[in-house]
Amino acid sequence: MSTIHVWAESNPDKPAAVFGNGDVAVSYGALEERSRRLALAFRAMGLEPGDGVAVLLANEVEFFEVFWACHRAGLYFTPLNFHLMGAEARYIVDDCDAKVFIASVPHAEIAQYAAEGNEKLRARFAIGGSIDGFDDYEDVLASVSASAPLDGALEGATMLYSSGTTGRPKGVRAPLPGTSAGDPKALMAVLGFKALFGLDENDRYLSPAPLYHAAPLMFCSVQQRIGATPYIMPRFDAELALNMIQDQAISTSQWVPTMLRRLLQLPEEVRASKDVSSLRLAIHAAAPCPAPVKQSMIDWWGPIIVEYYAGTEGGGTLIRSDEWLRHRGSVGRHWSGGTIHILDENGAELSTPRAEGAIYFEAPEQASRRFRYHKDDEKTAGAYRGNLFTLGDVGYLDEEGYLYLTDRKAHMIISGGVNIYPQETEDVLLTHPKVDDCAVVGVPSEEMGEEVKAVVVPLDADAGPELERELIDFCREQIAHYKCPRSIDFETDLPRQPTGKLYKRLIRDKYWKDHEGRLV
């Protein structure tokens, strides 16, 4: 457990990351040198511990350079989803108080819009070419001596954005450890992951998802802390994933249920032709996995499938294949042996097995170590009840303490492992002159688990395919496409309380009535 400095000294030529099916490899020695140069450049700009750096990058070589520069200079690292629209990216770059913004040329237009007028930014760097208003990333690295010492390196942290019910993303901000970079006291979570999943320096870990997501970033950085090698897919492709497992002798991996579905949808002869015998661990998370999909994966790959449930905020359960076969549909028990609490709406503990309520985990005893939502004290306070915190989900514990999820926080939609919050989409639709009222819900999708559906009450307009297309295009002009409805149904009214509160569960249940449970 360390920073990459240890592995750069002991095994500098070992790959710290491989991109594609062996297409590009970055050694620990090279990653150490370039990330140290960048950390020194940050210092030369006057960045201090607690300052922020935002990045707009795909699964690119430089991603880990910036990550490790931040994590040895006591900085907050905030990666942006590269599917965001300009206004969405601008909000995050501003809200996270970034002092430096780094973007690659394929995202130049969004990057320029996001940075425009932001007086907090001290520097903007462009990777892979030129972006107007941005300095060249390579020139910045070249301006710092490779042999310059990096004294007093401090552990940084990652601050990711998790959307809220208001539709605006909220930064989940944990306090900085305040320790030297690589200090074991600051890395107990890394030690826990290593023990929980049996990770070691010989791992060859396949990461098929975008690195801006919490889980891929966490697992790849853990692999690098222990001296192993993550293999990064540029984008997910089912057959390429199997080829990489075979060609690179992949031992560990992580997936979302949509990826597992796509693997299973490959022709039988394609699946049978690939050697996946090197794979000893296949983790899945981020979204509920349909029971038939999980069963089929266990039948194909054997009892190596492990599921966990957690959030950017913390918490966590885990279930292995043999347990899941006995507790079908469960997300497991507390992964560190702690207690999962089920509370009723008044905050009273529900001790009866299978009594449904809000799911709570135990927070760190020291208040200074607890997460908070950046610039949102009200949302932060709402996540805690005394020394407990919630991710906002609802569920129950069975007689053996296995957790089952039965609903989602604030009606969140999870499509292909990506969290989508309906309020943001509803806010856009309600600005259209032909919309009187609307609700956005997740509906069943064989491919994605869920997809976005809008239910609209039109205002003095003819409901039909033409209006449906117009409203979908209207959304796509303003927010990321994955947040936009795939389809729209029209109604004459929506079920609301006299106070105006929407009975969204009634709308949602209409679409899930004939399907196996939403979450199993």
N, C-alpha and C positions, 0 to 999 in steps of 0.2 A: 504494500500500500504506500503510495508515494505520488509525487509528480513524475512526469516523464524523464526528469533529469537523471534519476537512478538508472533507468534502462538505457538512456543515451550513453551513459558512461560504461555500463557493463556489457551492452550488446548493441552498439550504435547502428549496425547494418540491418538489424531485424526490422521487418515492416511494422510500423506503428499503425498504418491504415493502407488498405488496398481498395482501389476504386474500380468497379466493374469486375469482369471475370479475369482478373489479373492484368487489366489494362494499364493501370498506373499504381505504383507502390511508393509510399513515403516512409523513409526509415525513421527510427527513433532519433538518430543523430541529426537528421535534417529538420525534423519537427522541433527538436529541442533548440537548435540554433535559431530558426526563423521565429519561433514563438518568443524566445528570449529577446531577440532584436526588437520585436514589436512591443514587448513589455517595457523595454528601455525607451522606445520612442514615446510610449504613453507617458512615461515619467517626464521625459523632456518637454512634453506639452503642458506639464503641470497637473496632470490627472492625479488625484489622491484616492486612497482607499475609500470605497463607498460610492465613487463615481460610476457612471454607466457607459457601456458601449453597446450600440445596436448594430445588427448585421442583417443584410438582405441578400442571402446566398442560397443557392440550391445545394445539392450534395456535392460540394466542390472541395478540392484539396485544401484551400485556405481556411475552410470552416474551423478545422481543429487548431490551426495556428492562432486564430483570434481567440478561440475558447481558452487555450492554454496560456496565452498572454494575459488574459483577464484573470485567470485562476492562479497566477503567480504575482499579480500586481494589486490584489485586493479589490478588484473591480467587479461590478455586476455585468453579466453577459446576457443580452436579450436578443435572441434570434427571432426574426419576423417570418411569418408564413408568406412565401413568395407568390401565393395565389391572391393575396389581398389587393384591393383596389387602392388608388392613390390616397384617398381621404382616410381610409382605414390604416394604412401604413403611417401616414403623417401623424395620426392621433397617437399611435404607440411610440413613435420616435420622440414625440414631444412629452407624452405622459411619463415615460420611463426616465426622463431627465438625462438622456444620453448626452455625453460630451463629445463622443466620436461616433460617426455613422459610416459603416463600410458596406459597399454594395458591389455586385458584379455587373458587367456590361449588359447581359441579357435582361436585367431588371432596371436599366438606366432610366426609363421614363417614369416608372413608379418612384425610384430613388430620388430623382430630381424634385418631383412633386412633394415627396415626404419631407425633404430637407428644406424646401423653400421657406424663407422667412424665419427659420428656427434659430434664434439668437443664442440658445444654450449650446449649440454645437461649436466646438473649438476646431474641429477638423472633420473632413469628409474624404474618404479614400475610395478609389475605383480599382476594381480587380478585373484583369483580362482586357484592358483597353482604356479608352478615355470616356469620361462622363463630364459634361459641362459643370463646372463648379466644384469638381472633386479632384484631389491630388492623386497622383499615381501611387498605388500601394507599394510597388516594387521600389520606387524611388525613396519612399519613407523607410523601408527596411534597409536599403543601401546607405542611408544617412547615418546609421548607427553601427559602431564597430562590433564585429562578431566576438571580439575578445573582451569587450567591456564587462565589468562585473555587475551582477544584479544582486546587490546586497539587500538584506531585509525583505526578501520575497514573502508576500502574504497570501493566504488562501482567499480567493474570490468566491463568487457564488453566481448561480444562474437565476435570473428573474424571468419567468415565463408568464405569458398572458393567458388567463382563463376567462372566457366571456362570462358576463353576469346577466341577471334577469332584466336589467335595464337595457341590454343590447350593447352596451359599451364594454370592451374587454377590460379586465382588471389584472394588474400585475400581482402575482403571488410572490411576496418578498420575504424571504427568511433573513434573519440577522446574519451579518458576516461573522465567521468564527473568531476572528481576531487573533489567529495563530499563524505561525510561519507556514509557508506553502508545503504541503505534504505531511503536516503534523498529524499523527494518528488520532489525536484527541478530536480533531475536526472532521475525521473521516469514518465515524462509526457506521454510517449508512453503507459505505463502501465495504467495510468489513462484514456487515450483515448480508449484503448481496452476494459477496464471495462465498460465505458459508451456506447461505440459503440455497443457492443454485449450483454449488460445487464448482465454482469457477477457478481457473488457474492460468498460469502464464503460457500454457500450451494450447489454450483455446484458439479456435479459428471461428470467429463469430460473424454470422451473416445478419446484416442490417438492411432490410428491404424497404424501409420507410424514410420519409423526409427527416433530416436531422433536426429541424426546428421543433419537432414533437418531443415531449418530455422523455418518454421511454427510450426511443432510439438514442437520444443524446446521453441519457444517464448510463445506459448499458455500454455504449461505445467508450465513454470516458472512463467507466469502471474497468473495461478491458485494457485500456491504455495505462491506467494506474497500476494494474497488476502485471503489466508487461506482455499482454496477449496481443492478438491482431484482429481488429474488426475488418470485415469485408463489406464495402458500402455499394449498394446498387444505385445507379443514377436515378432510376425510377423503377417501380415494381413491374415485373413481367413474369408470369407464372413459369413459363418454360425456362427462361434465363435463370430464375431462382433455383430450379432443379439442376440445371447445368452447373451453376456455381457450387452447389452442395457436392456434386459429383467431382468436378474438376479441381476444386480447391480443398477437398476433404474437410468440409465445414463440420464443426463439432457441436456448436451451439447456435441458436437463432431465436428471433422474436418476430411475431406476426400479429396482425389483426384479423378478425374473423373473415372479412371480405377477401383477404389474400388466401386464406385456407379454402374458401369456396372456389376461388379461381384455380387453385391447384387441383381441386377435385373435378373441375369442369374440363380439364385437359383430357384428350382422348386416352382411353385405357392403354393403348399401345405406347403412347408417349410416356405416361407415368411408369409403366412397367420397364421401359428401356433405361431409366435413370437409376444409378446406384446411389442410394441415400444411406448406406450402411454406416457411414462415418458419423452421422448425426446422433448424438446422445441426449440432446435436450432441445425441445421446441417449446418456447414460451409464447403464450398469447395473452393479450390484455386489450385495454382501450375501449372495448365494446362487448356487449353480451354475445356469446357464441351459440347459435342454434344447436340444440342437442344432437340432431342427426349429423350435422357437420363435424362436431367434435368426435362423435362415435366413429365416423368414417375415417377421420385422421388417425385415431388410435388404432383402428383396424389396419390402416396402411403402414404407419410409421412405428407402431408398437406403443407400449406404455411410457413414452418419453414426453408426452404432452403435459405441460404445466401451465396453469392459469393463475393469474393474480388479479386482485382488485385493489386499486389505490387511486389517489389523485395527486395533482401537483402539490396540493397542500400537505399531503402525508397520508397516514393511515396505512392499512394494508392487510389483505388476507391472501392465502395461497392454497391451492388444491392440486394434488398430483393425480395422475391418471387412475391409479388404483382406488383412490378415495372418491374420485368423481363417479366412477362406475358404481360405487355403493351409495353415493349421494348425488344422483343425477340432477343437474341444474344448479348445484351449489357453487359458490365462488370460494368456498373453503373456510378455514379457521384463521385466527390472527397469526400472521406470519412470524411473530417473535414471541408468541406465547402470552401476549397481553390479553386484555379483556375487551370484548366488543359489547357495547351497551345499546340496548333498544329502548327508546324513550317515547312516551306518549306525547300528545300535543301540549301537555302541561309541564313536561320535563320529568315526569315520574318514570322510574325504571320499570320495564315490563319483564318479569322473570319467567312467565309462563312460556314454555316452548311453543313456537309457531305464532306467537302474538306479534302482530305487525306494528311497526312504528319507525321513527326516525333512527338512522344508524349513526352512532357516535363512537369515536375513538378517544383514547386518553392523550392529552396534550403534554408536552414537556412541563415538568414542575416549575421550572424557572420561566417566568413570563417573558424575559428577555430573549428566550430561545424559540418562542412561538412565531409562526408565520403571521403575516398580516397582508391584507389587500392594499396595495399601494394607493394612497390618497383616498381611501374609502373606509373611514373608521366605522361607519354604520354597518357596512357589509362585514367587516372584520368582527365586530361585536356580535353580529347575528350568527356567525359560524361557531361561537363558543357558548357553552353552558357550564360555568364554573371551570373545572379542569378538563372538560371534554370539548371536542370539536367535531363538526359534521361536514361531510362532503355534500350534504343535502339529499342523499338518497334514502329510500324507504325499503325496509325488508324485515326479515325475521330470522331467528336462530332455531335450528331443530334441536332435538333432545341431546345430541352429541356436540352442540356448539358450532355446527356448520351454518354459515351465513347464506341466505338466499335474498336476492334483490327482487323487489316487486314494482318499483316505480323509480322515476328519475327526478333529480333536482330540477325544479322550475320547468318541468316539461322539456328538458333538453333532448335534442335529437342526436343520435350517434349514427352517422352514415359512413360506412367504410372505415370505422375507427376514428373519425373526426367529429369533435363536438360542435354542434350547431345550436345556437340559441334562438328560438323563434321570434322573440321580441324585436330583434334587430331587423329581421325580414318584414315583420308586420309593420314596423315603423316606416319602412320604405313604401310598402304597398299603400298605406293610408295617406300618403302624400299625392297619390295619383287622383286626378280629378274624377275618374269614373268609379272610384271605390268608396262605398259608404261605410263598410265595416269588414273586418277580416280576422281570420285566425290561421296560424301556421302550426302544423303538427307533423310528427313523423309517422309515416305509414309503412306497411310491410314492403320490403324489397328483397327478392330472392338473391340478387347480386350484392347489394350494399347493406343488408340487414334492415335498414330504414332509409327512406328518402323523404325529401321535403315536399309536403303537400300544403297548398293554400286553399282555404275555404273563404270565398269572397261574397259579400253582399254588394251587388253593383248599384251605382247611383245613376239613375236615368240613362242606363245603357243596356244594350242587348247582350245578354249572356250567351256565350258560345265560343267556338274555337278561335274566332278572330280576336275577341277580347282577351281570351286566355293567352294567346301569343303576345299580344300587346303588353300585358302585365308582366309576363316573364321577361320579355326584352327590357322593359322598364327597370326591373330589379337588376338585371345583368349590367346595366349601365352604371349602377351606383355601388353595388357590393360584390364581393367575390362570388363567382358562379356557383361554387358548392353550397352557398347559403341560400340560393334562389330556388323557388319551387320548380319541381320537375313537372308538376301538373297542377291544375286549378279546378276545383268544383265550385259551383255557384249555388247560393241559397237565398231565400227571401229574408231570413233573419238568423241571428246566432243566439244561442242560449246564454243569457247574461242575468246576473243578480240585479235587483233594483239599484244597488250601488254602482253598477257598471262592470263588476268583476265577471270575467268570462268563465263559464263552466267548460273549460277546455277538455276535461276528462270525458265529458259526454261526446264531444266531437271526435276525440281520438279513439274511443272505444268502438265507434261505428266501423272503423277501418280494421280493428284488431279482433273483432268478434269471432271470426271463424279461423283464427290462427292459433297455433301452439303459443304458449305464454310469450309475451314480448321479450322476456329476459332469459329464456331458456331454449 
